[in-house]
Amino acid sequence: MEQKNDLSPQTNTSDANDPEGRVVAESSTDAETLANASAQAASAQLTASGTVVPKGWIKTVGIVFSGQIFSLLTSAASGYALIWFLTITGSAMILVLGTVFWLLPMAFFSPLIGSLVDRYNRKHIMMLSNLFVAALTALMILFIVLGFVSVPLVLAMIALRSVGQVFHFTSMNAAIPLLVPDKHLVRVSSVTSGLGAASNIVGPAIGIVLFESFGLHIALSIDIVGALIAFSVLFFVSIPDVHLSKEEQTKIISEMRDGLVAIRQKVGMTPFFVLVAIACVFFMPMAALFPLMTVQHFGGDGYAAALIEAIWGTCFLAGTVALGIWGGGKRLTLLIRFSLGACALIVMACGLLPPSGYWWFFGLTGLMALTGVLFDTPLMAVVQKNIAPEKLGRVLSVFNSLISVASLIGLGLAGAVGDITGVAPIFVASGAGMFLVFVAAFFLPNIKKLDKLEEEEEDPLRSLH
């Protein structure tokens, strides 16, 4: 006890009377503090948007996706019922119009929607979108029960559903980079694609069975259930907000221009967008006429058409699982370009099949779905990685508008000649056009610069600036 009492005052006196010792101690403490701060910053995971990953992000994403499973499944079933209603008219023009009416809202309203997504709470926009789809479907069912079902009514329903979907998917795609660590973005995007693929495995079959057995109104009614489930699930999650400063809160028209400016400022993004848009000019005519190819060229019925949709969904899902495990690598733009070339050759092969080649068409459709995974999923990841989060909604809306306009151009050409030439020649022409785009893509060297962010190490202190 005495020894302890003797030592204590001596130590304190030494610290108090030794200025140099005090300086050294304080310097040492400051160095340790800085070192600890640097270590913590270095260990902190950053999202694809450069912010610190929120706690429990896996749980948040899982809850959101659990609601999407029901929404996507019921939307696939009811959406296919609407498409089948148009398919049984036997007109390529009417079937093409169904896709045109789906794309028109994307082409004209996406820039406005993107600005709203960047301005307001993304979670709330997703919830309101689900309520809008549920209310719209209920109104459509009422018209059908009253005996007003017709092609114009179905086309109007498709267009209005598209508005709700644009709001929902723009909000969701703009929210994901705020939740997910950068290194997992492609994997999470593959889950999003996988959910869509899974819904396409059984959704069309459910839609056909309900349509043929009970009528269009029953096939549509399940979409109300799915939308309400997706709406309810969002109550249990928190999604980070991107708050615009007063300087950034400009008029919506100016914000729409900001999206274009953000695209032009990123080296390689403009030719990348143009490449994808031209590919869509050739891809969409074939995609829109898929059910008619089964019915008209191969002589199949609704169940044969649903089987084609199922093999597409199954292979797309398998592809997304594989891509989710792999991660896509660092050269995403190269992967996108080669998958486009492979898809082009498969589409041409489909168009050259004889009327007896339904099962060959079945197999080629599965291969086409696999190439679609390698094109579509990395595509969104490239955009999300290269655009600042506060402008991502606007850029995605510009992207959607560009793709929609390009698709409308292709659909216009297909609708004009589809009833004259038949469906198979459309497939051949689509594949040939896509292959030309694939070749041209390798003469655009700036595109590969979009992979730069994936090759460089991110600054762990970036989120602190």
Secondary structure, DSSP 8 states (H G I E B T S, - for coil): -HHHHHHHHHHHHHHHH-HHHHHHHHHHHHHHHHHHHHHHHHHS-BBTTSSB--TTHHHHHHHHHHHHHHHHHHHHHHHHHHHHHHHTT--HHHHHHHHHHHHHHHHHHHHHHHHHHHHS-HHHHHHHHHHHHHHHHHHHHHHHHTT---HHHHHHHHHHHHHHHHHHHHHHHHHGGGTSBGGGHHHHHHHHHHHHHHHHHHHHHHHHHHHHHH-HHHHHHHHHHHHHHHHHHGGG---------TTT---HHHHHHHHHHHHHHSTTHHHHHHHHHHHHHHHHHHHHTHHHIIIIIS---HHHHHHHHHHHHHHHHHHHHHHHHH---S-HHHHHHHHHHHHHHHHHHHHT--TT-HHHHHHHHHHHHHHHHHHHHHHHHHHHHHS-HHHHHHHHHHHHHHHHHHHHHHHHHHHHHHHHH-SHHHHHHHHHHHHHHHHHHTT-GGGGGGGHHHHS---TTGGG-
